[in-house]
Amino acid sequence: MLICKDGCGAENPDTASQCQRCGRGMHTALRLHNPGALIRHYRIKRVIGWGGFGAVYEAEDIHEQGRHVAIKESFDPAGLSSFQGEFHALQQHQHPYLPRYEAMFVEQGNAYLVMEFIPGQSLDEVLQAEGGSLPAQQVLGFMLQLCEVLEYLHSRKPPLIHRDIKPANVRLTPSGRIKLVDFGLFKQGNDATKLSRMGLTPAYAPPEQHPLAPGRTDQRSDIYSLGATCYHLLMGKAPITAFERIQTAKPAPLVLHERHNPQLAPHISRAINKAMSLKPDDRYPTVAAFKQALMSQPHHPNTQQAFMSQLIRRLRAIPGMTDAHDRDFCRARLAITFQDGTTIRLWKNPVGVDHVFVADALGMLHFGGFVGWAHAAGLRRALRAIQAEQERIGSGE
């Protein structure tokens, strides 16, 4: 197929001389594989996306009927070295919030990278479908998962820096789990020469990534982008770029947060502002520190620890509730947020198992089991009793 890349972006037959939609000549069109075409043992099903330097396809492995993969194709001669770096750096890493990397090869002069196909939508598509900001509790659920995968990447030796975190690069699966994708800009370690390729997305990139004033990028660069992503999800619009903030001396990007999202708690606003500080030294030193600031207000440690102990005791007393270790986030049945920022959610996964996630400054606790609606009612009673007790303590009675 031919893509009218300099015009309307429409798909056209291989034989078209003019775009069937806008009439533009096809001499600069982008030539992509048609559905049904074979690339080695992968049969193209559809084009997922494309750009000036490459495309992404959904394909089926004909050696294993029914198994679908995503294939990245690079038209750029430099794409081979980029794909090689991405593949060799990430193939060895298995994490529930990362795609699996399966193969890398060259065919007819183009480089191809084969990875796990991730159904669902990007968070950018979710924002477009919603037509505005997302609920704060939903965003915090996404951020928990993003923080976890970034903590994993940053703890590798040498650390892996993504350098292009944004809503478009976060996939949301039908089960509610996120996947961080597109490592085309990743950096491995502290050596500035170990870059997959140069580039940035201005609204999410920190000043040290800007081509006009390049600096040394590290884990704190990802923290800036993570904060910008969180801002976009909560505000329904991307933040102004770091370069614009430097030029115009704009104040912190969330000063008027209540106007756009009244649900946004002040401690979340403060956490995002700090994460998006223009100077790396002013940001959180680690993703874990940013996560702690996002998930609760750390200035009530004694009250919070007592609350957590009481909550764990009550949860374990409910029949069928056992400690669990998987973290398959799904649609919430029940969500309660307490004054100290602790959040409890009751989720139901695709096989009908109720799960309870408790997020606070100390991290995230997870309980699961075949508890059913009867036990869910017991959970509601336990949570409401705890909430009433906490409100009584907070009021000084």
C-alpha angles and dihedrals in degrees: 000000000000122000119209090224097166093045133030099335094239123155115245136182118269091250097052116124094185132031109265091218108040103014095236116150115261099221090109095038122134113244114218135174116272123233107273095031117130124230102186103304096340120098114208114237101175145331111264096186144329143200140177093283104036152338140237123223137188108227140173123233104233089200089062110033115220095019111120127198137182116240123199114203123196122203091184115095087222089057092087094064090043092052092044091054093046093046098047093044096049107028091082095051118088116186131151091237096048128075118245115250111218113169146351125201145148122242125179092342097309126106121231132196118195119203143154114300109234115203121208132050138304116248086247089060090047089054092050091049091050092047092219144011125347125235112276094236091052091050091050089053090055092045092053090058094043091050090051095053092044091050087054094048094045092050093058118107104264095022119242115228114196097200096187107066111156137132092268090059096052116082122203113208123211088256091058097253119132127223123200108220143174108055092179091125098040123139124207119210127333098299107112091210093064097085125135092213139325122261145097144203102236101215092055102032122100120231093259089064095053113112092222093058108017119186139169114297123210140149090306089063089062089047090058091050091046090053091048090050091050089049091053093049093049098040100036091232136073118258120250112269123268089241091056091049090053093047098045099032089233117185122246109307097241101052092116096038096133091062092059102033117014090186092066111112117221093241090058091051091050092048094052093046091053092046089053096049111142092229115064092220090060093056127082110285093224140021088241090061091050091049091051091051092048098048101049148351106267096204095085101061098146095046091045096050091050090049093050093050091051092046094051091049092051094045093052090050092061111095113253096017112127134163111271134191109198117090106207102160115207140160114319120243095180133013127179126177120197130210093261092056097258111144128200122193131183111210134183118212126210094269094054100260119142116224131189121210120191116192122190140136091286093060133262126315120198130201124182142169144125092290102148127192095301091059090042087060089052089051091052091053092048093049094047091050090052091046092052091049092049092049090050090051091047092052091052096240 
